[in-house]
Amino acid sequence: MHSIEVVLAMLLAVVASGYLVRVVPVSLPLPVVQIALGAVIAGVFGHGVRLDPEIFFLLFLPPLLFLDGWRIPKVGLFRDKATILELAFGLVVFTVVGAGFLIHWLIPAMPLAVAFALAAIVSPTDPVAVSSIAARAPIPKRLMHILEGESLLNDASGLVCFRFAVAAAMTGSFSLASASLTFLWVALVGLAVGAGATWAVALAQRWLSRHLGEEAGSPILINLLTPFGAYLIAEHLDASGILAAVAAGVTMSYVELSGRALATTRVQRAAVWDTVQFSLNGIMFVLLGEQLPGILARAAASVEDTGHLSRWWLLVYALAISVILALLRFAWVWVSLRISLFKAREPGEPLHRPDWRIVAAVSLAGVRGAITLAGVLTLPLLLPDGREFPARDLVIFLAAAVILVSLLLASVGLPRLLRGLELPDEPAERREEDLARREAATAAIAAIEQARHALSDASAAEADLYTNAALRVMSNYQHRLADSAMPGGVDAERLRQADRAEVALRLAALQAEREAIFRLARDYAISDEISRKLVRQIDLMEARYR
């Protein structure tokens, strides 16, 4: 019963955090507020839940990574695939090697293999934390897509490096050839399992629906279970369940292009996924805060492992490691960007210098999160000979401290760093949207004409009625085509202002409709069933315009 109370308290903390982040005088990212509320819960209840890393990975990561892979723009993902892979794999290895040696130099009492393990587990960035920080900072869209792609893929490389570092600490040996082969198996099989699972589920669901029919909620439930299935199959094959969940989400975006799902299913599914995402994101950081008091107490008790007596050295080490990680990331991004610009330049043209503020923003945006905490908690308690795992509590504390410091640095530094920066416009998005609207309007007019002829042939007596109805329906689409075909001299901004004005008027009309229906229902002039039906139609229309 106590565990149920703690879980309910965490859910309430997630709800409260959404309001607190809007009223606190200092601009803080939502994860920081949720971590603070988790620490309060731990203090109130005395002790909270015991965080089992395997259960944490299974319950939280598959759906969140699946959704991120599903919603990330695929054009940007494949356009910048070289940069994303450099960050997701090259930067991780560079961080593990560089930070591992520096941490061992900084804390000589920590064995080198353990220092590598700490560097490996703090190397992956967290997609949830990155998205939360981006909501409060003017990060360019293309840069945000790169950061999201990096955070989706570097979890697997960081966890593989962590696994081999821990194995080296346990056995005292390390094989680069074995590690390389294992990494290839983990990555390639994980990606294949994720993509295959989504396609198999989609085909099976399509066959069952066509032959047996289905309940209204079945597609949504199957969609929710897909990432768990991909994750478990990949883990059973000793592959990366994380990459399998990401690949399943990316593949789902292509399955969705078939357009076979009903409109109501898509609307309901989006609402369910938004709720799941908000709840799981929040609980992850509340759990992190709930674990912090115990982590801090154990680290303070083991401070002598560092060769010092003062507990303030823990803070020094945490800040020093955070600075090391930021500098290594800055150096990698700077060199990588210059190489990319060198390759992309035309022969004979001078090499453009990358804007240092963009490079610094990429460095600060490398926010660590719950994946780091869950991974570091899997450190074994004992070595094979029965001795305690060296500096285990210290490593856990330093990993948790790096999460907090990276969150705070990004939330404070990014808005100031990007303030006043001239960001290039992305006209391609507008061109693509205009193209899609024109093609959709043309297709809609053709479908209306075809349907009108079919209805007129079936009922010749009412041909005029169907013609008038078709003209009314087509008028909106013809207006859209007329706007897009206007000569270049027409002020595009005025057209957009007109669109915004039309949307505002339609929203006002829908709000009046809804209030009238609610008033009729309160006065018992219509039944609550009719009220719900009509209000749902209005809500769907409003969602379309918003």
N, C-alpha and C positions, 0 to 999 in steps of 0.2 A: 504493500500500500504506500509505503514511503516513496518508492521509486516513481509511482504514478503521480504522487503529489509534486515531486521534483520536475517531472516531464510537463505537467500542467503549468507549473510556475515558469518553466522555460518558454512555453508557448505564449503565456501572458507577457513575458519579457520581450518576446519578438514583437508582439502587438504594441507594447508600450514604447519600444525603441523607435517605431515609425513616427510617434508623436514627439518624443523627447528630442529627436534630432532636428526638429523644426523649431523648438522653443529654446534650446541652449544658446547662450549668447555667442559662444565660439563655434565657428564652422568646423564640425567634426564629421568624418565619414560614418555611415551607419554601422559598419562592423565594430568600430571603436566603442560606440555607445552600447552595442550588444555585448561586447566583451566585458564592459564595466558592469552591466546588469547581471551577467553570469557570475562575476566575482561577488556581487551582493547576494545572489541566491546561495552561493557556497557559504557565505558568512551567516546567513539567516538559518539555513538548514543544518549547519555544523559540518555536514559532509554530504556530497551529492552522489551522482551516479558514477560507477566505475566505468571508465571509457575503454571498451574493448576495441582495439584498432581494426580487427578483422570485421567485426559487425559494423563499425563506423564506415569502413570502406564500402561495404556491401549496401548499406541503407542509404547513404548520402551521396556518394560519388556517381554511381551509374546514372540516376535520373538527371542530375545537374549537368554532367558532362554530355549526356545524350541531348539535352535541350540546347546547350551551348553549340554543339556541333550541328544541330538541326537549324538553328537560327543565324549562325554566322554567315555573312555574305560569301557565297562560294566564288564569285568572280574575283573578289579581293583576295580570298584565300589562295586561289591558284595563280593569280597574277603575281603575288608577292611570295610565292612558295619558296624561292631560294632564300630570301631574307628570313622567313619564318623558320625554315629548317636550320639555318645558321644559328639562330637564337635558341631554338628548341633542343638542338643536339650539340652543336659546336660550342656554344656559350656554356652549356652545362658541364661539359668535359673540362673546358678552360677554367671554370669556377671551381670544380672539384680539385683539380691539380693545384691551381694557384692559391685558393683559399685554404686548402688542406695543409700545404707547407707553411703558410703564414700563421694559421691557427696553432700549429705545432710549435712554431717559433715563439708565438705569443704566450702559449701555455705549455712549457716544456713537460710538465707533469702529465699531460694528455698524450697517450701513445699516438704515433703517426697514423696508424690505421683508423683509430677512433676519430682523429681530426679529419681524415678524409670522409668518414661516415657523416660527421656533422656538416662538412662542406657540401656533401651530396644531398642531404635532406633539406638544406636551406637553399639549394640552387633552383628548384622549380618555383615558378610564380603561380599565383592562385587566380583562376579566371573570375571567381566570385568577388574577390577583393579588388581586382583590376576594374571590373565593371562598376563596383560601388564608388571607387575613386573617380572614375571617368565621368560619373553622373554629376560631379561637382567641379570639374575642370574642363576647360575648352580644348580638349584633345582633338586634333584633326581626325576625320573619319578613317582615312587610310592608315594613319598611325595606330588608331584604336583597333582596326582589323588585324594589323600585324601583332599587336600585343595580345589580342584574344587568341589568334592562331598559335602564338608561342606558348601561351599558358595552357592550351588544350593538349599540346604535344610534349611539352618538356616534363610532364609528370612521370611519364614512363621512363625517360632517360635518367631523370634524377633518382627514381626509386631503384632502377637497375644498378646504378653506381652505388647507391646506398647499400643494396644487398651484397654487392661484392666487397665493399669496404668492411661491412660487418663480418662477412665470412673470413676476410683476411685477419681481422682482429681476433676471431675465434680460433683459427687454425694456424695463423702466422705465415700463410703462403698466399700467393696471388698469381693467376695465370692470365696474361693478356689475351692469348689466343682463345682460351675457354670463355673469357668474358665477352669477347667480340662475337663469337658464335652464339652465345646465349642471348646477347642483345639483339642480334638479327632475328633469332627465333621469336623472342618476346615481342618485337615490334611488328614483324611481317605477319605472323600468325594472329596476333591481336587485331590488326587491321582487317585481315581476311575474315576472321570470325565475326567481327562487328558488321561488316558489309553483308556477309552471307546470311547472318541471322535476320537482319531487317528484310532482305529480299525474300527469304523463305517464309517469314511471318506474313508479309504482304501477299504473297502468292497463295498461301494457305487460307488466309482470311478472305481473299477474293473468291476462291473456290467454294468455301463453306457458305459465304453469303449468297452466291449465285444458286447453289443447290439446296441449301437448308434454310436460308434466311438468317436473321440475327436480331437480337434484342437491341434496343436503342443505345444502351450504354456499353455494349460489347466492344465496338471499335476503340472507344476511349480507354477502357480497361486493358485491352490488348496493347495499345500504344504505351501505356504506363508500364506494362510488364516487359516490354521488349528490351530495354537497356539492362534490366536485371538478368534476363536470359543470356544476352550477349556477354555480359561480365562474367557470369558463372561458368559458361562454356569455355571462355578464354582462360580463366584461372584454373579450370580442371585440366587444360592442356599445357599448363605452366607457361602461358603467354600473358600478355598485359591485358588485364580486364579493363584498365583505364582507357587504353587505346581502342579496345573493342567497343566501349561505350561511345567514345567520340566518333569512331567510324560508323557505328550504327546510326548516330544522329545525322551525320553528313549524308549517309545513304537515304535516310528518311526524307530528307529534303528533296531528293530526286524521285523517290516513290510518290511523294505528294504532288509532283508535277503531272501525274497521270490524271488528276482531277476526279478520281472516282469517289472520294469522300463526299457525303452530303454537306450542304452549306450549314445546316443546323449542327451537324457533327463537328465541323471545323470551329464554329463559334463556341460550342460547349467545351470542346477539347482545349481551345486556347485559354478559356477561363480556368479549367482544371489545372492546366500546366502552370499558369501564372500563380495560382494558389500554392501549388506544390513547390515551385521555385522560391517564392517568398518565405514559406515556412521552413524549408530545409536550409536555405541560405542563413536565415536568422538563427536557427537552432545550432548550426555548426559553430557560429561565433559565440553564442551564449555558452555552449559546451566548452569552448576554449577558455572563456572567462571563468567558468566554474572550476576548471582544472588548475587555474593559475595559482591560487593560494597554496595548494598542496605542493605544486612544483617549486614555488619559491621557498617554502619551508624546507623541503628536502635539499634544495641547492644550498641554502644557508647552512644546513647541517654538514654539508660536505665541502665547504669552502676551503678547508685545509688541503683538499686534493690539488688545489692550484699552487700550493706552496706559500699562501698568504693567510693571515688571520682575520683581516678586516673584510666584512661582507661587502663593502663598497667596491671591492675589486670585481665583484660579479657585474656591477653596472659598467665598470670600465671595459671589461671584456665584451659585454654585449654591444656597447657602442662601437668599440674597435672593430668587431667582426662585421657589424652593419656597414661601417665605412669601407672596410675591405671589399665587401660584396658590391657596394655601389661603385667603387673605383674600378674594380675588375670589369663590371658590366659597362661602365663608361668607356674604358679602353677598348673592349671588344666591339662595341657599337661604333665607336669613332673609326677604328681601322676598317671594319666591315663596310661602313658606309662609303668611306673614301675609295675602297677597292671597287665597290659597285658603281660609283660615279665614274671611276677611271675606265671601267669596262664599257659603260654606256655612252661615253663622250664620243663625239665625232673626231676623226683624225685631224690633227692640227689645231683643235680647239683647246683652250686652257682648262685645267682641272678646277671645277668649282669646289670651293670649301664648304663643307656642311655647316649649317647653322648650329652653333654650340648649344643654343637653348633647346633645340629639338633633340639633340643627342643627350643633353642632361635630363630632359623630360623622359626619354626612354629609360634612362638609368634609374630615375626616381620611381617610375611606374612599375619597376620590378618588385611588386608587393607579394610578400609571402602570406600564406593563409593556413586553413585547416588541414590541407594535405600534408604540410610540413609537420604539424603537431601530431596527426594520426600516424605518420610514418615513423617519427622519432620515438613514439611510445611503443613501437614493436621491438625496440632494443632488448636483447635477452638479459635476464637477470644475472646469470652465471656463465662462466667460461666452461669448456669441457672438463677441466681439471677440478671444478668445484669452486674456484675463486670467483669473487664478484666481478662483474663486467666493469672494466676500468672507467671511472668518471661518468657513469651512466646518468646519475642525477644532474650532474653539471651540464652534460650534453643536452638533456631535455630542457633544462632551464634556458640555456643559451639559444636553443631553437625557438622556444616560446618568446624570448626577449627580442629576437630578430623579427619575428612576426609583428610584435607591437611597434618596434622602432620603425620598420618599413611602412606600416600603416600610417603612423604619425608623420613621418617625413614626407610621404607622398601627399597626404591630405593638407599639410601646411605648405609644402614647397611647390607642388604642381600648379595650383592656381596663380601663385605669385610669379612663377617662372614663365608661364604662358600668357600672362597679362600683357596686353598691348602687342602681342606677336601677330604680324600679318600672316594669316593663314590663307593659302591659295584656295580659291573656289573650286568646286568640283562640278563643272557644267555637264559632265557625262551623265550624272544621275538625272538631271532635268531632261536631257535629250532622251534618255531611255524611258523616263516616265511619259514624256510627250508621245514618243513612238508607241508605247503600250496603250495609251489612251486612244490614239488615232486608230490603231488596228482593232482594239476592242469595240470602238464605236462603229467602225465599218462592218465588222462581223455581226454586231447587234442589229444594225439596220437591215442587213441581208436576211438575218433570221426572222425579223419582224415581217418583212415582205413575204417570205416563204410561208410563215404561219398564217398571215392574212389571206393569202391565196387559198391555202388549205381550208381555212374556216369559211371563206366565201363560197368555195365550191360545194362545201357540205351543206350550206344553208344560203342559197341564192337570195332568198327573200330579205335577209338581213345583211346583205353585202355592204350597204352604206354604213350600217352600224359598225361593222368590223373595220371598214376603211377609215372612219373618223377616229376610232380607237387607236388604230395603227399610227395615224398621223400624230396623235397626241403623244404616244409613247416615243415615236421617232424624233420628235422635236428637240428633246434634250440632247440626243446623240448628234443630230445635225448641227446644233449650236456648238457642241464640242469640236466637231470637225471644222466649222467655220472659223472658230477662234484660232485653231492650229494652222489654218491655211491663210491667215491674214498676212499681208506683206510685211517685210522687215521693218518698215517705217513705223508701224504701230508700237506703242510703248508696251513692252511685255510686263512691266511692273504694274501698269494700270489694269491690265487684264488679270494679273494675280490679285490685285486689290479688289477687283470686281468679284472674283471667285470667293475671296474671304468674306466679302459682304454678303454674298448669296448664302454661304455656309452659316454665317451668323443669323440671318433671317430664318433659314430653315430650322436651325436649332431652337430659336425662340418659338417658332410655330409648333415644333414637336413638344417643347416644354408645356405650352398652353394646352395642347391635346391631352397630354398625360395628366395634367392637373384637373382638366374637365372630367376625364374618366374616373380619376380617384374620387372626385366630388360626387359623381353619380353613384359610385359604389358605396361611399359613406352614407348617402341618403337612401340606400337600398333601391335605387331606381334600376340598377343592373346587378346581376349576380357577381360574386367574387371570381367565379370561373371565367366569365366574359371579361371581367376587368383584367385578370392576369394575361389572358390571350392577347387583348389589344395592347396592353402596356408592353408585353414582350415584343410585339411587332414594332412599336415605337422605339423601344430600346435598341433593337437591331438597326433601325434606320439611323438613330443617333450615333451608334457606334460606327456606322459607315462614314458619317460626315466628320466625326472626330478623328 
